[in-house]
Amino acid sequence: MTLAAYERSGGVLTALADYAGGALTDCLTATGATPEAARRLFQQLARPDGQGGFTRRALPIARLEPEQAALARALAARRLLVWDVRDTPSPPVRPAPSRWCTRRCCGSGARCGPGSRRA
């Protein structure tokens, strides 16, 4: 593939966003969760950084609604969320360290992750 073709295709970020979008759809179907539940889950896993971007935030799964917890487990199985397992009975879940949500996660067009900025 030439560099020009790679750039026209959107590169890695587009590929990750496409994968995440398909995986999210699959997880919603598999768990019966609603897109609204996904939006609320992602909103809980990120907070504004004060500079137009977002910072990832860990959240104990016990604090999630059952529909969101099932969705979080399915997303973690697809590597879209990760478990932060420590010596706790309820491991926190947090966003995966990538920028896959540039187009899909909360509909804001935001890029989540360290050093990210609003698109």
Secondary structure, DSSP 4 states (H G I P E B T S, - for coil): --HHHHHHHTHHHHHHHHHHHHHHHHHHHHHT--HHHHHHHHHHTEEE-SSSSEEE--EEGGGS-HHHHHHHHHHHHTTSEEE--SS-SS-EEEE-SS-GGGSSSSSS---BSTT----
